[in-house]
Amino acid sequence: MGVSAMRRKGLHRAIAFLAAAGLIASACGGGGDSTSEPADSPAEETTSEPAEEPAAEEPAVEAGDEAEGDVDTEVVEDDTVQVSYGGSISVGLEAEVTGLRPWEDNCSSPCYNMMVAVYDKLVEQDVTGAYAPYLAESFSSNDDYTVWTVTLRSGVTFHNGVALTAQSIVDMFPIQQAGAASAGVVASSGLTSVEATGDLEVTYTLSAPKAIFPSYLARAPLGMVFEAGAAAADPDGFSMAPVGTGPFVIESRDLDNKTVFVRNADYWGSDPDGNQLPYLDSISFLPIPDEGTRLDALLSGTVDAMQTLRQGTIRDARDARDGGAAIELLESQGNNVGGGMFNMAIAPFDDLRVRQGLISLNSQEQVIEALGGTGISLPGTQWFSADSPWWSQKVAEAWPKFNFDAGVEKLNEYINDAARSDGKAVGESIDVELSCPPDPTLIAAMQVLQQTLEATELVNVTMTNYDQQTHINNALGMDNGFQGVHSMHCWRWSSEDDPTAGILAFLSEPTNFPNWTGEYADEAKALAAESGATDDFATRKALFEEIMMIIVDQLPIWYSGHTATAIGTSPAVHGLNGWHVPSGDLGIGFPSAEGRWSEVFISG
Amino acid sequence: MLKVVVARLVRLVGTLFAVTFLTFGMTALLPGDPVNAILGVETVRDPAVIAEIRADLGLDNPFIVRYFSWLGDAFTGDLGKSWITDQQVMETITQRLPVTAELAFLSIILALIFAIPIGVLGAYKQGKWQDNASSAGVQVALSVPNFIVGIFLIWLFAVKLGWLPASNWSRPSTDGIWANLKTAIMPASALAMTQMAIFSRLIRSDMVSTLQENYILAARSKGLSDRFILFRHALRPSSLSVMTIVGINFGALLGGTVIIETLFAIPGVGFRLINAISQRDIIVIQGITVFIATVYVVINTIVDLLYAVVDPRIRRR
């Protein structure tokens, strides 16, 4: 690591520690999952092929921003090194996993890393983003997508020796219906019953057409298969001793310190050459919440791999690598995009001119620079990164760019309007409470925005910082009919999952965070519902583009940059980039720093 | 003496009651709803599910009902169960306390190892360059926050020299004493820095007074060596204040290793407390805070009682 890089890193760490002092939870983010539903999937008998090849030929517009830096790592076959069995690795995670029950424990990126070691999902995403059978051998639907039939692989056993049958999936359902993490997902999926219609055939019946139902089977709450008998017998104990069908079996769980999984010798999966998986003898996960210590742990060989969801850490890791440190980085530019929302239920944010003015004054480049993300995080214009098949150039071009004069003009229109909604006198400045969690980089970014807004002399900005749970609650407003007590509020949008459910959740009432209602919101909601009723890629892409354009028109939210994530490894660790779904196609890679460990091996 | 003991115990009970009430009250008053933490950021908010979870957790009951219910359980050693991990709070504490206690103990030992010679040297060479140099060093040690020391130690001993692991706590029971010490030495050193500074200042000032006592002059006149006089005759009477502070600081360290435990990812009480705070796991926050406060108050009470045993004037008050 270069001296200057080390100095900068040390300074950042010191500042971060002083300011954060233990507020570990990633401010506004880190990508929880649970609700979000994933992507497109074909309704007919499924193979690993997507319904249509997603827009690879889409012109890579703002990807010109790549010039700022290499923002992601391509998912490719890692066939340069001979696969070998054996060995152990340890992985540094950004936080301890609160529990390992897919139905109960809210799961984010660290949690997924562990859960995919012990559980298999019925469905996984392949490299194109399409849904492919995984523990399921196939899935299909009836014509109107209300009944889905899943055929399970044969000869699969849980870690406790119980055979996987259709009844295993049926037995999971009552637990999922009651689970804190899965109950809402069951409701949003419209799933009404799960029946065993054969030894290995499961029939899911939905209350309404849902072409994207397989996406629900690709995330933890409904998709991860656990042994329901053991879960029902001791639900609390199951968190510490989970039983799945996954490539690794839990050996020990020392909460806040180390969770060790060992090779599942009876694992059903194999690589494309027919070699049984997994390759590793064991894998340990260590929660190391301090970003700097986690990177130092990798640099010093204390761990063999580490994840990060912070662009500052990616920058430090790049500096270290470029300075000669023996590490490799698998970077991913996610759909998840930072920014915030307006509370449209209150003045002056109920007026489009104010929202237009404020967004025109948001210099994304400067904000990203303050966040430490220049060359790492690309500016957001929509819910999809430039690498996503759903990304739209039209939306990218339409999203309002930083324009000080235009912003001032729009704000002046409102301020000088005698009928202005905030009840203030004509010519008086508007009041804005700009609120973010107390993350040092977020605060720095918000100070940039604050300075720009105040430079207009038309906006009085009050900055507030509450811890993450309070921040969420302020927007949620469980005590005031879900209206919230926020005004201009930092938030994150989108995920790697299917956009339909995310957009519907965003617009769902009564917990619609920006309180965006009315004809435009209804139209967006109708379009989102329509996108969930078809599996035609082009149709869905067009629908998402329309929704994004409505957001551009109405501006209930604003964006800073997309979330860059990375997994750093020692050069001896292979197989994270280029794991496969059972058909032999490449899997989706490592979005949100979520690794798949079954095909990982150690060279040398 | 009995009167003193009773008075101290009454004060102890009163203090603990206040601590539990304030802790419970403050965590209850915190904005933000623990149901959010349970549901996560992106989970669809179904009001029926929210209402059910709130009812399950008893959050619908008035504050005072919840407090006395919790207090009644706490008297029997039941501090409740985590809303997030479902682990019993007492079990959480008992699992982590040995780790934090080890860190606290090691840091105090390390601090004393360095503080005694520095303090003795400062007193012996009072006003000379050795005293000035040690005083300056002590000032630096007092001024640098322990997490900065921790970051530096990681950089030097883990990244640059590769001698010690950057994190990855090893338990003596499973990994052996040596592995445990390798993971404990850096965080303990970081914690020891401030302690060392405080202890050495106390030892120096006490020893400066001691060295002016007549029996020291008598020892010198007998021709005893300076080293013998310093360490056999002067050190012991100069250690009373530091011993008191060691006891109190040990109690304080049990709850004061939060930042260092987080920096080094050490599974101690402080690390769990920080995780609980970020997860809004109120039951765990309450339990650990009350536990730490209790330990601190009890240690202080014991120190008070020991003073009374040692000093007859206090007994007579």
Contacts between the chains, C-beta under 8 A, distances in Angstrom:
chain1	res1	chain2	res2	distance
A	1	B	159	7.7
A	6	B	155	7.2
A	10	B	151	6.3
A	10	B	152	7.9
A	10	B	155	7.1
A	13	B	151	5.5
A	14	B	147	7.7
A	14	B	148	6.0
A	14	B	151	6.7
A	17	B	147	5.1
A	17	B	151	7.7
A	17	B	259	7.0
A	17	B	263	7.1
A	18	B	145	7.9
A	21	B	259	6.7
A	22	B	258	6.3
A	22	B	259	6.7
A	22	B	262	5.5
A	22	B	274	4.2
A	22	B	277	6.8
A	22	B	278	7.4
A	23	B	277	7.7
A	23	B	278	6.2
A	24	B	262	7.0
A	24	B	274	6.2
A	24	B	275	6.9
A	24	B	278	4.8
A	25	B	278	4.0
A	25	B	279	7.3
A	29	B	41	7.6
A	30	B	41	7.9
A	31	B	42	8.0
A	32	B	40	4.1
A	32	B	41	4.4
A	32	B	42	4.7
A	32	B	43	7.2
A	33	B	40	7.7
A	33	B	42	6.7
A	34	B	39	7.8
A	34	B	40	5.2
A	34	B	42	6.3
A	34	B	43	4.8
A	35	B	40	7.7
A	35	B	42	4.9
A	35	B	43	4.5
A	35	B	44	4.8
A	36	B	42	5.4
A	90	B	168	7.0
A	92	B	167	7.4
A	95	B	275	7.5
A	96	B	275	6.0
A	98	B	84	4.7
A	98	B	85	5.4
A	98	B	279	6.5
A	99	B	84	7.3
A	99	B	85	5.9
A	99	B	86	7.0
A	105	B	84	8.0
A	106	B	37	7.9
A	106	B	38	6.8
A	106	B	39	6.5
A	106	B	40	3.3
A	106	B	43	6.7
A	107	B	40	7.7
A	108	B	40	7.3
A	180	B	38	5.3
A	180	B	39	6.5
A	180	B	49	7.7
A	180	B	53	6.5
A	181	B	39	7.7
A	181	B	40	7.0
A	181	B	43	6.9
A	183	B	46	7.2
A	183	B	49	5.3
A	184	B	39	7.3
A	184	B	43	5.2
A	184	B	44	4.2
A	184	B	45	7.5
A	184	B	46	5.2
A	184	B	49	5.9
A	185	B	43	7.8
A	185	B	44	7.4
A	187	B	44	7.0
A	187	B	46	5.9
A	187	B	49	7.9
A	188	B	44	5.2
A	235	B	86	7.9
A	236	B	86	4.3
A	239	B	85	6.8
A	239	B	86	6.1
A	254	B	171	7.4
A	254	B	267	6.7
A	255	B	85	7.0
A	255	B	87	7.2
A	255	B	92	7.9
A	255	B	95	7.6
A	255	B	267	7.0
A	256	B	96	7.4
A	256	B	265	7.9
A	256	B	267	3.8
A	256	B	271	5.4
A	256	B	272	5.9
A	256	B	275	6.7
A	257	B	169	5.3
A	257	B	171	7.7
A	257	B	265	7.7
A	257	B	266	8.0
A	257	B	267	3.8
A	258	B	168	7.2
A	258	B	169	7.7
A	286	B	167	6.7
A	286	B	168	5.6
A	286	B	265	6.6
A	287	B	265	6.1
A	288	B	167	5.0
A	288	B	265	4.2
A	289	B	262	5.8
A	289	B	265	6.5
A	289	B	274	7.8
A	289	B	275	8.0
A	290	B	262	6.2
A	290	B	263	5.1
A	290	B	265	7.1
A	292	B	151	6.7
A	292	B	154	7.8
A	293	B	154	6.1
A	293	B	166	5.7
A	293	B	167	5.5
A	293	B	263	5.9
A	293	B	264	6.6
A	293	B	265	6.5
A	294	B	167	7.7
A	296	B	154	5.1
A	296	B	155	6.8
A	296	B	158	5.8
A	296	B	159	5.2
A	296	B	166	4.4
A	297	B	158	7.5
A	297	B	165	7.4
A	297	B	166	4.1
A	297	B	167	5.1
A	297	B	168	7.0
A	299	B	158	7.9
A	299	B	159	5.0
A	299	B	166	7.9
A	300	B	154	7.9
A	300	B	158	3.9
A	300	B	159	4.9
A	300	B	162	5.9
A	300	B	165	7.0
A	300	B	166	4.9
A	301	B	162	6.9
A	302	B	158	6.5
A	302	B	165	4.3
A	302	B	166	4.5
A	302	B	167	6.0
A	302	B	168	5.3
A	303	B	167	7.9
A	303	B	168	7.0
A	466	B	31	6.8
A	466	B	32	7.6
A	467	B	32	7.0
A	467	B	277	7.7
A	467	B	278	7.5
A	468	B	278	7.0
A	469	B	32	3.8
A	469	B	33	7.5
A	469	B	34	7.7
A	469	B	36	5.5
A	469	B	37	5.6
A	469	B	278	8.0
A	469	B	279	7.9
A	469	B	280	4.2
A	470	B	30	7.3
A	470	B	31	4.5
A	470	B	32	3.8
A	471	B	32	7.9
A	472	B	32	7.2
A	472	B	36	5.1
A	472	B	41	6.2
A	473	B	31	6.3
A	473	B	32	4.4
A	473	B	33	5.2
A	473	B	36	5.6
A	474	B	31	7.3
A	476	B	33	7.8
A	476	B	36	6.7
A	476	B	45	6.6
A	478	B	33	5.7
A	478	B	35	7.5
A	478	B	50	6.7
A	482	B	45	7.5
A	492	B	41	7.9
A	495	B	42	7.3
A	502	B	42	7.8
A	505	B	42	7.0
A	505	B	44	5.2
A	508	B	44	6.3
A	508	B	45	7.9
A	510	B	45	7.9
A	510	B	47	7.0
A	511	B	44	7.4
A	511	B	45	3.7
A	511	B	47	8.0
